[in-house]
């Protein structure tokens, strides 16, 4: 199991992103057994597939994120170990309800298996419907030459 955190402070940036692989049991809460409905607590989950298990990029919802336009897109770009090509995953920006404090972007199911090592580099971008960059967070190695 692995877990990484990255921090940089700046205007229109996510202050900290954590990476962690979660198996399905770690994401299943007791209320789900009674209701059959996923219990998310103070988290918002955006997944690349319907499966829960996978690699999650998590970050706090700051006040700037709460005011992004409705049709904002989240683009997660990664470079896997041993590869040079960039793989992109697109997520619609979720509705942020009161009480929600974190967003978990998940590469789940076939997009990330438990045996896969963490990405070498990654970048998260928030773009409005016209493609204008609203915010960005990237790992140290994303721009490293």
C-alpha positions, 0 to 999 in steps of 0.5 A, a space after each residue: 500500500 502506498 500514500 503520497 502527499 504533495 503541497 504547494 500554496 498559490 493562487 488558484 491552486 489546490 493546496 495539497 493532494 494525497 494519493 492512496 490506493 483504497 480497496 472496496 472494503 476500506 470505502 464501504 461504511 456500515 450505513 451502506 449495508 442497511 440502505 444499499 446506497 453508498 455513504 460518502 460522509 463529507 467526501 465527494 467521489 468522482 470515479 473513472 469506473 463504477 467500481 470503488 477500488 482504485 487509486 484516489 487523488 484527494 484534496 480539500 474543497 476550498 472556497 474557490 472550488 465552491 464557486 467554479 462554473 457548473 460545467 467545469 471539467 476536471 482533467 487528471 493526467 498521469 504518467 505511469 512507471 516505465 512509460 512516456 505517454 500521458 494518459 488523461 481522465 476527464 471528470 465532470 465537476 461535481 455539485 458541492 453540497 453543504 457539509 462536503 469537505 473533500 473530493 476524491 478523484 478515483 482511477 478505479 476498476 480496469 484503470 488502476 489495479 492494486 498491483 500497479 505502482 503509483 504514477 511517476 508524475 501527475 497533474 490535475 486541471 480544472 477548466 471552464 466549459 470554454 477550456 480556460 484554466 481555472 486551477 491546477 495542481 501538479 506533482 514535482 516531476 510533472 515539469 521536471 526535465 
